[in-house]
Amino acid sequence: IETAISDADMNPSQINEIVLMGGSSRIPLLRSMIGNFFGHHGGKICTEINPDEAEAYGATAYSAMLAGKKSADLDDLLILNITPYSLSLEVAG
């Protein structure tokens, strides 16, 4: 987590809410560890957002933008497709 935050040129106190995505987000120990890390800096895990719906909405909005669709709903959105090196993996082959 610290490396990803550093790669984003941020510090933990700049993060107010954390939305966990994917299957690992349902692991209680992981949720606890992340909650404890960000809790010391004022951040909290957002539980009001359904992670499956958020992921589906983001994918839908991103695909609409890539397809060149114009919509008032998309005007204020900025979606960056960035994966920091700290979250990436090397594939040999």
Salt bridges, closest charged atoms under 4 A:
GLU17 OE2 - LYS44 NZ 3.78
ASP52 OD2 - ARG26 NH2 2.69
